[in-house]
């Protein structure tokens, strides 16, 4: 009976992952058991490793210390497997070594916040967690008699052979059923460096068109809504009806229905919107600054705050999130914000706290309105970063735990904020830009894929521009987050510039970009490029960076796509050499 219980515990994560992935794949292919069988084939190597380590640890001739080491290694591999499964379910990506390094420091603090643990409490919890595997590693179990039970070793050694049946190129979302080791080995090419010879010989020139126009100044609020995605809105997609307030605002102002996030995490959205740079990071090892947030994007001189300050603006950054997460506070100051406010603002002490120790969006909007009132005699840029619609989804008012409940709450508070701005007369000389930071970290919906395509769906977010001087309109040409920066820059400077890679959202020079770059969250070694009527995948691999999807008809286009990606990454690598990736106060 005990053996059956242990066996069930061991295979439970495998069966759960297989069931989850099979449902995920079924939504797109309509084929049952495809995902389940591919999980079995891919993960057979992992389970083969776990079982062989356990089997060897039970041999009677095995020294006790070595048996304990083998058993501990098996438990560690099993723990990694479980964590990877949890990340797939919750964040629609795998456990990546780079993420583990990048978020290790804050994860420690986040655990303290969630469970209200002191330093001693964390230490006690750590000891308790480690005690279990250490006990099972050192305790004596009944040994395996190799003369009687040789058959298990043949079965175990045969498990990796199942990997031969894995077909990881059969489906666009095949990343989901890869095992965690295979996935991390695949995405290693992202860190492949450019050789000195390649960099010295490399050159790239981008043709830029510019058009002068009268410079304009208005107060600007950029409202970056956490996980706001097109599929959540009936107006933008027709799929769900979770954002009636946003939809009403969009129908009365400038709505961009073919708008893309340039990345897959909040950090990417901040970089794109506030610096106008593509959030493509340079090749880096995990032992240097490449494992930190905003790597190679600190101290950008031509950031939006710095540009606007030259025209007499004051720049402020507001969020209810912990500014230490991702080093956000230090980064915001480095790109020119005069005032940066996070979860430790005393006004939030009277509010209930949720994930990231954040007060709800309602509290954030009240603070934003107070800052608008305080700055009403000045020209200002106010960047607002919401939190309440972040995973894990919970409605702060009802405590309902679901994505729809969290998004509905976020939309309700957004609507209230918009109406308060209206009542205050803000739009007489102000502009509000509402934009999603990235697609929600949930599996793509079948309806999304059918509507947008497999790759575009993971990047679609709403954009609404509320400007009293501009009539209501619906834009269906493609645009992206860096175009927000580019348009505002040209707007205050009196000179709008555009290229194949940068668009202009409004004015006489309004132009959509020919190509849009999106940093992928599922396959970290891949970058999507969306053309006007086609899409491409570029494999990040240093000197060998290449187009891997359907190849463009013309070699010159293929080379253009690769050269653009390489130019962006090489530029960031050169900048990183002059900057510390992480600075503290």
KESEPA-160219 format. One record per residue (C-alpha): residue in three letters; x, y, z. Coordinates in steps of 0.1 Angstrom, whole numbers, padded with zeros to 4 digits, always signed. Layout:
N
ALAXYZ
...
This chain:
585
UNK+0000+0000+0000
UNK+0028+0024+0009
UNK+0045+0018-0025
UNK+0013+0027-0043
UNK+0010+0059-0023
UNK+0046+0069-0030
UNK+0040+0061-0067
UNK+0009+0083-0068
UNK+0028+0111-0052
UNK+0056+0108-0077
UNK+0034+0107-0109
UNK+0008+0132-0098
UNK+0026+0163-0111
UNK+0032+0144-0144
UNK-0005+0135-0148
UNK-0016+0170-0138
UNK+0007+0187-0163
UNK-0003+0162-0190
UNK-0040+0170-0183
UNK-0034+0207-0183
UNK-0013+0208-0215
UNK-0038+0185-0233
UNK-0066+0209-0226
UNK-0044+0238-0237
UNK-0035+0221-0270
UNK-0071+0209-0275
UNK-0084+0244-0276
UNK-0063+0250-0308
UNK-0061+0217-0325
UNK-0093+0200-0315
UNK-0072+0168-0310
UNK-0074+0150-0277
UNK-0043+0133-0261
UNK-0019+0152-0283
UNK-0007+0174-0255
UNK-0008+0146-0229
UNK+0013+0121-0250
UNK+0038+0148-0258
UNK+0042+0157-0221
UNK+0048+0120-0214
UNK+0074+0117-0242
UNK+0092+0149-0232
UNK+0092+0144-0195
UNK+0102+0108-0196
UNK+0138+0120-0194
UNK+0131+0139-0162
UNK+0113+0110-0146
UNK+0140+0086-0158
UNK+0165+0107-0140
UNK+0145+0109-0108
UNK+0138+0071-0107
UNK+0174+0061-0115
UNK+0187+0083-0087
UNK+0162+0068-0063
UNK+0169+0032-0075
UNK+0207+0036-0071
UNK+0202+0051-0036
UNK+0184+0020-0025
UNK+0211-0005-0035
UNK+0225-0023-0004
UNK+0261-0017-0015
UNK+0257+0020-0017
UNK+0275+0040+0009
UNK+0251+0059+0031
UNK+0264+0094+0024
UNK+0263+0087-0013
UNK+0228+0072-0011
UNK+0217+0104+0007
UNK+0232+0126-0019
UNK+0215+0106-0048
UNK+0182+0108-0030
UNK+0186+0145-0023
UNK+0194+0151-0060
UNK+0162+0132-0070
UNK+0141+0153-0046
UNK+0156+0185-0060
UNK+0149+0174-0096
UNK+0113+0165-0085
UNK+0109+0199-0068
UNK+0121+0217-0100
UNK+0095+0198-0120
UNK+0067+0208-0096
UNK+0078+0245-0096
UNK+0079+0244-0134
UNK+0044+0230-0136
UNK+0031+0257-0112
UNK+0047+0284-0133
UNK+0032+0270-0166
UNK-0003+0271-0150
UNK+0000+0305-0134
UNK+0022+0325-0158
UNK+0020+0308-0192
UNK+0057+0302-0194
UNK+0084+0278-0181
UNK+0107+0281-0151
UNK+0137+0298-0167
UNK+0171+0300-0150
UNK+0174+0337-0159
UNK+0141+0345-0141
UNK+0151+0325-0111
UNK+0182+0346-0107
UNK+0165+0379-0117
UNK+0137+0376-0091
UNK+0155+0357-0064
UNK+0161+0387-0041
UNK+0125+0400-0044
UNK+0110+0365-0040
UNK+0125+0364-0006
UNK+0109+0397+0003
UNK+0076+0388-0013
UNK+0073+0356+0008
UNK+0079+0377+0039
UNK+0051+0401+0028
UNK+0026+0374+0019
UNK+0030+0354+0052
UNK+0039+0384+0074
UNK+0072+0366+0084
UNK+0101+0381+0103
UNK+0137+0373+0094
UNK+0135+0346+0121
UNK+0102+0333+0106
UNK+0117+0330+0072
UNK+0147+0311+0087
UNK+0124+0288+0106
UNK+0103+0281+0074
UNK+0135+0274+0054
UNK+0147+0250+0080
UNK+0113+0232+0080
UNK+0113+0230+0042
UNK+0148+0217+0041
UNK+0142+0192+0069
UNK+0118+0171+0049
UNK+0141+0163+0020
UNK+0171+0159+0043
UNK+0152+0134+0064
UNK+0141+0114+0034
UNK+0177+0116+0021
UNK+0193+0103+0052
UNK+0168+0079+0066
UNK+0174+0042+0059
UNK+0149+0025+0036
UNK+0146-0011+0027
UNK+0173-0019+0002
UNK+0167-0032-0033
UNK+0179-0067-0038
UNK+0196-0065-0072
UNK+0194-0102-0078
UNK+0156-0103-0073
UNK+0145-0070-0087
UNK+0166-0063-0118
UNK+0136-0056-0139
UNK+0129-0021-0126
UNK+0163-0008-0138
UNK+0155-0019-0173
UNK+0122-0001-0173
UNK+0138+0030-0158
UNK+0166+0031-0183
UNK+0141+0026-0211
UNK+0122+0058-0201
UNK+0145+0082-0219
UNK+0139+0063-0251
UNK+0104+0076-0251
UNK+0119+0111-0259
UNK+0124+0098-0294
UNK+0087+0101-0300
UNK+0086+0138-0289
UNK+0077+0161-0318
UNK+0085+0196-0306
UNK+0082+0213-0340
UNK+0046+0201-0347
UNK+0027+0229-0331
UNK+0033+0266-0326
UNK+0029+0264-0288
UNK+0051+0233-0285
UNK+0071+0251-0258
UNK+0044+0242-0233
UNK+0051+0205-0234
UNK+0089+0207-0235
UNK+0105+0196-0203
UNK+0121+0222-0181
UNK+0157+0212-0190
UNK+0151+0210-0227
UNK+0134+0244-0226
UNK+0163+0261-0208
UNK+0188+0246-0231
UNK+0168+0258-0261
UNK+0166+0294-0249
UNK+0203+0295-0240
UNK+0209+0309-0275
UNK+0195+0342-0263
UNK+0226+0347-0242
UNK+0250+0338-0271
UNK+0274+0367-0275
UNK+0283+0386-0306
UNK+0319+0381-0316
UNK+0342+0411-0316
UNK+0348+0405-0353
UNK+0311+0405-0361
UNK+0304+0437-0341
UNK+0334+0455-0357
UNK+0321+0446-0392
UNK+0285+0452-0385
UNK+0266+0483-0398
UNK+0230+0492-0400
UNK+0213+0523-0413
UNK+0176+0530-0410
UNK+0159+0555-0433
UNK+0140+0580-0412
UNK+0115+0605-0425
UNK+0107+0637-0406
UNK+0079+0663-0409
UNK+0078+0696-0391
UNK+0046+0709-0374
UNK+0037+0734-0347
UNK+0050+0722-0313
UNK+0022+0716-0288
UNK+0021+0713-0250
UNK-0005+0697-0229
UNK-0005+0680-0196
UNK+0000+0642-0202
UNK-0012+0612-0182
UNK+0000+0578-0194
UNK-0022+0552-0176
UNK-0005+0518-0180
UNK-0030+0492-0169
UNK-0017+0459-0156
UNK-0024+0429-0179
UNK-0050+0449-0199
UNK-0055+0428-0231
UNK-0077+0432-0262
UNK-0096+0399-0256
UNK-0110+0412-0223
UNK-0129+0440-0241
UNK-0160+0436-0262
UNK-0152+0468-0281
UNK-0116+0458-0290
UNK-0122+0421-0297
UNK-0158+0410-0291
UNK-0145+0381-0271
UNK-0153+0391-0235
UNK-0173+0420-0220
UNK-0152+0427-0189
UNK-0143+0464-0196
UNK-0175+0484-0202
UNK-0160+0516-0189
UNK-0129+0513-0211
UNK-0152+0505-0241
UNK-0173+0535-0235
UNK-0143+0558-0233
UNK-0128+0542-0265
UNK-0160+0547-0284
UNK-0159+0584-0277
UNK-0123+0591-0284
UNK-0093+0577-0304
UNK-0093+0539-0302
UNK-0065+0518-0317
UNK-0078+0483-0324
UNK-0046+0469-0339
UNK-0021+0478-0312
UNK+0008+0457-0299
UNK+0028+0455-0267
UNK+0065+0453-0275
UNK+0072+0428-0247
UNK+0056+0403-0223
UNK+0063+0417-0189
UNK+0056+0451-0172
UNK+0092+0461-0174
UNK+0091+0458-0212
UNK+0061+0481-0213
UNK+0078+0507-0192
UNK+0109+0506-0213
UNK+0089+0509-0246
UNK+0065+0536-0235
UNK+0090+0558-0216
UNK+0123+0554-0236
UNK+0110+0545-0271
UNK+0135+0517-0272
UNK+0126+0482-0281
UNK+0128+0461-0249
UNK+0153+0437-0265
UNK+0181+0429-0241
UNK+0217+0423-0251
UNK+0233+0389-0249
UNK+0245+0383-0213
UNK+0255+0356-0189
UNK+0235+0350-0158
UNK+0266+0357-0136
UNK+0269+0393-0146
UNK+0244+0422-0146
UNK+0223+0405-0173
UNK+0204+0388-0145
UNK+0190+0421-0133
UNK+0159+0441-0142
UNK+0161+0469-0168
UNK+0195+0456-0178
UNK+0211+0481-0203
UNK+0181+0505-0200
UNK+0193+0527-0171
UNK+0202+0564-0175
UNK+0186+0569-0209
UNK+0192+0605-0217
UNK+0165+0608-0244
UNK+0138+0593-0223
UNK+0103+0608-0223
UNK+0107+0625-0189
UNK+0140+0640-0199
UNK+0127+0652-0232
UNK+0096+0668-0217
UNK+0116+0684-0189
UNK+0135+0703-0216
UNK+0101+0718-0226
UNK+0092+0729-0190
UNK+0074+0698-0178
UNK+0076+0681-0144
UNK+0076+0643-0146
UNK+0060+0620-0119
UNK+0058+0582-0116
UNK+0030+0567-0095
UNK+0022+0532-0085
UNK+0010+0513-0055
UNK+0035+0485-0062
UNK+0067+0479-0042
UNK+0093+0500-0061
UNK+0120+0475-0051
UNK+0104+0449-0073
UNK+0125+0448-0104
UNK+0144+0478-0091
UNK+0116+0500-0106
UNK+0121+0530-0083
UNK+0158+0533-0091
UNK+0152+0528-0128
UNK+0124+0555-0129
UNK+0147+0580-0113
UNK+0175+0571-0137
UNK+0154+0580-0167
UNK+0144+0614-0154
UNK+0113+0613-0132
UNK+0113+0641-0107
UNK+0090+0624-0083
UNK+0086+0586-0078
UNK+0059+0571-0055
UNK+0052+0535-0045
UNK+0035+0513-0020
UNK+0052+0529+0010
UNK+0033+0562+0005
UNK+0017+0569+0039
UNK-0017+0576+0023
UNK-0019+0539+0015
UNK-0016+0528+0051
UNK-0053+0531+0056
UNK-0060+0507+0027
UNK-0060+0469+0027
UNK-0029+0455+0010
UNK-0028+0429-0017
UNK-0001+0413-0038
UNK+0032+0432-0040
UNK+0020+0449-0008
UNK-0001+0472-0031
UNK-0031+0491-0021
UNK-0060+0487-0046
UNK-0064+0507-0078
UNK-0090+0529-0062
UNK-0064+0543-0038
UNK-0039+0548-0066
UNK-0064+0569-0086
UNK-0072+0590-0056
UNK-0034+0597-0052
UNK-0032+0605-0089
UNK-0060+0630-0087
UNK-0043+0646-0058
UNK-0011+0649-0078
UNK-0030+0663-0108
UNK-0045+0690-0085
UNK-0011+0698-0070
UNK+0005+0703-0104
UNK-0024+0721-0121
UNK-0004+0753-0124
UNK+0025+0734-0141
UNK+0030+0714-0172
UNK+0034+0678-0162
UNK+0038+0642-0173
UNK+0021+0617-0149
UNK+0029+0581-0155
UNK+0005+0557-0136
UNK+0012+0520-0132
UNK-0017+0500-0118
UNK-0015+0467-0099
UNK-0049+0453-0090
UNK-0053+0433-0123
UNK-0020+0415-0117
UNK-0019+0377-0112
UNK-0030+0362-0088
UNK-0064+0377-0098
UNK-0085+0390-0070
UNK-0112+0417-0068
UNK-0103+0439-0039
UNK-0139+0448-0032
UNK-0156+0414-0034
UNK-0125+0392-0028
UNK-0136+0371-0057
UNK-0106+0353-0072
UNK-0109+0352-0109
UNK-0094+0370-0139
UNK-0128+0384-0149
UNK-0135+0397-0114
UNK-0101+0415-0112
UNK-0104+0430-0147
UNK-0139+0442-0140
UNK-0127+0459-0108
UNK-0098+0475-0126
UNK-0122+0488-0153
UNK-0146+0501-0128
UNK-0119+0522-0111
UNK-0105+0533-0145
UNK-0140+0546-0154
UNK-0142+0565-0121
UNK-0108+0581-0127
UNK-0118+0592-0162
UNK-0150+0608-0150
UNK-0132+0626-0122
UNK-0107+0640-0147
UNK-0136+0652-0168
UNK-0153+0669-0139
UNK-0121+0686-0129
UNK-0116+0701-0164
UNK-0084+0682-0170
UNK-0092+0676-0207
UNK-0093+0714-0214
UNK-0055+0713-0216
UNK-0047+0677-0209
UNK-0044+0643-0227
UNK-0050+0608-0212
UNK-0034+0578-0228
UNK-0047+0544-0216
UNK-0026+0514-0226
UNK-0020+0478-0215
UNK+0015+0469-0203
UNK+0014+0434-0219
UNK-0010+0406-0227
UNK-0022+0389-0195
UNK+0000+0360-0184
UNK-0027+0335-0191
UNK-0030+0309-0218
UNK-0042+0323-0251
UNK-0079+0318-0258
UNK-0090+0299-0288
UNK-0111+0329-0299
UNK-0079+0351-0297
UNK-0060+0328-0320
UNK-0088+0326-0345
UNK-0092+0364-0345
UNK-0056+0376-0345
UNK-0034+0346-0353
UNK-0011+0325-0330
UNK+0017+0350-0326
UNK-0002+0383-0328
UNK-0027+0372-0301
UNK+0000+0372-0274
UNK+0009+0409-0280
UNK-0025+0425-0285
UNK-0034+0452-0260
UNK-0058+0482-0262
UNK-0047+0518-0267
UNK-0071+0548-0262
UNK-0061+0584-0265
UNK-0084+0609-0248
UNK-0077+0644-0261
UNK-0104+0671-0262
UNK-0090+0686-0294
UNK-0093+0654-0314
UNK-0126+0638-0326
UNK-0136+0602-0320
UNK-0119+0577-0344
UNK-0111+0541-0348
UNK-0077+0531-0361
UNK-0072+0497-0376
UNK-0036+0501-0389
UNK-0010+0485-0368
UNK+0008+0504-0341
UNK+0029+0496-0310
UNK+0040+0509-0276
UNK+0072+0526-0288
UNK+0050+0547-0311
UNK+0035+0564-0280
UNK+0069+0577-0270
UNK+0078+0586-0306
UNK+0045+0605-0311
UNK+0048+0625-0278
UNK+0084+0633-0285
UNK+0076+0647-0319
UNK+0045+0664-0306
UNK+0063+0687-0281
UNK+0094+0691-0304
UNK+0074+0702-0334
UNK+0091+0675-0356
UNK+0075+0641-0361
UNK+0098+0614-0374
UNK+0089+0579-0386
UNK+0104+0549-0403
UNK+0096+0513-0412
UNK+0100+0505-0375
UNK+0085+0535-0358
UNK+0051+0550-0363
UNK+0033+0583-0354
UNK-0001+0580-0337
UNK-0016+0614-0345
UNK-0011+0646-0364
UNK-0004+0654-0400
UNK+0025+0629-0400
UNK+0003+0600-0387
UNK+0020+0569-0401
UNK+0019+0532-0390
UNK+0051+0512-0388
UNK+0058+0486-0415
UNK+0073+0462-0389
UNK+0066+0457-0352
UNK+0089+0438-0329
UNK+0076+0417-0299
UNK+0098+0401-0273
UNK+0082+0367-0267
UNK+0075+0352-0232
UNK+0070+0316-0242
UNK+0101+0311-0264
UNK+0126+0335-0249
UNK+0150+0328-0277
UNK+0125+0340-0303
UNK+0113+0375-0314
UNK+0081+0380-0333
UNK+0081+0405-0361
UNK+0047+0415-0374
UNK+0046+0429-0410
UNK+0015+0445-0425
UNK+0002+0412-0438
UNK+0026+0386-0425
UNK+0046+0375-0395
UNK+0081+0362-0389
UNK+0101+0346-0361
UNK+0137+0355-0355
UNK+0159+0332-0335
UNK+0183+0351-0311
UNK+0217+0334-0314
UNK+0245+0360-0315
UNK+0263+0360-0348
UNK+0240+0333-0360
UNK+0207+0352-0354
UNK+0183+0342-0381
UNK+0148+0340-0394
UNK+0133+0306-0385
UNK+0097+0309-0396
UNK+0083+0313-0431
UNK+0111+0331-0449
UNK+0104+0363-0466
UNK+0102+0360-0504
UNK+0132+0384-0509
UNK+0166+0378-0493
UNK+0169+0415-0488
UNK+0139+0415-0465
UNK+0152+0385-0446
UNK+0185+0403-0440
UNK+0167+0435-0430
UNK+0148+0417-0402
UNK+0180+0401-0388
UNK+0201+0432-0391
UNK+0175+0453-0372
UNK+0174+0428-0343
UNK+0212+0426-0342
UNK+0215+0464-0344
UNK+0192+0468-0314
UNK+0209+0442-0293
UNK+0244+0454-0301
UNK+0235+0489-0292
UNK+0222+0478-0258
UNK+0253+0457-0252
UNK+0275+0488-0259
UNK+0254+0509-0236
UNK+0255+0483-0208
UNK+0293+0485-0208
UNK+0291+0521-0197
UNK+0263+0517-0171
UNK+0257+0497-0140
UNK+0227+0476-0146
UNK+0215+0479-0110
UNK+0220+0509-0087
UNK+0206+0514-0053
UNK+0199+0544-0031
